[in-house]
């Protein structure tokens, strides 16, 4: 198990947890022009115990349902602008621990309170890292694995896409992203032999300051004795690339530590050839929509051939993901270095055994 110090090197966004007990106290602070009279009268009419000081309300709840009801009432009473100017704190053990670490914008706070199961999954790390094999085209042997999040408890199932979307909307993306990276590093150290590449996703928006935010990741690499040369960190496929300078700084920080970087979904959406050339990643992954039935689409094959020429000139390793049929594999094989998809193996909690 990782030492506590490894996790505590992360920033406040990765470490602060929300209490999930049925009883407690919450403080809501209204920074805008808000009249609290109607909220107070409505609260007292349904038996809620609260008091106010200046522009804040303290609410003592006896059940999570009461807390959800209180939050919903505030949402109904305030305008969108007023909600955006409101934030909240949980007050524990009879005192206020009010600082930057406990301050939560109201919209994010409300989303967390409405979805305590997702919060529990993230805060208690109720997930595994499954591995999907990536094969080298020349040898058709396993080159590496992509690490993908899966539920570890039947009591707390989730869709990985839904969990990550929730984490972004609720302000928990830094915590989940950091935990996912560390979980993947630990799993790879336990399961894979030296020289096998570990492809690990990351959200650029979760890394506020690359020098500081990636400390826990690099400490995990050292703690679990993983060779940095075996690591490939890739921009998560759903993340819009809005700040190219910031993403470049993240890539630089990874590469300074001796690890490789990858750009996902090349050929569609936000990962255009121009972006590919500007970022110059070590690996580029072709968007799976380009791969689907590519053998029957001349336009797709033409674009794939163009990607091959561009990446070859850059020295970037080209990977095709989402391959599901033999026809797709035969068509794509001459143009790429690596392949991945259900045709070769589904994500599993153990390394793949190829026939």
Secondary structure, DSSP 8 states (H G I E B T S, - for coil): ---HHHHHTS-HHHH------SSEEEEEEE-SS---HHHHHHHHHTT-EEEEETTEEEEEESSHHHHHHHHHHHHHHS-HHHHHTEEEEEEBTTB---STTT-EEHHHHHHHHHTHHHHHHHHTT-EEEEEEEEEETTT-SEEEEEEEEEES-GGG---HHHHHHHHHHHT-HHHHHHHHHHHHHHHHHHH--TT-EEEEEE-GGG-SSHHHHTHHHHHHHHHTT--GGGEEEEE-TT-----HHHHHHHHHHHHHTT-EEEEEEETBTTB-HHHHHHH--SEEEE-HHHHTTGGG-HHHHHHHHHHHHHHHHHT-EEEE----SHHHHHHHHTT-SEEESTTT---BSS-----
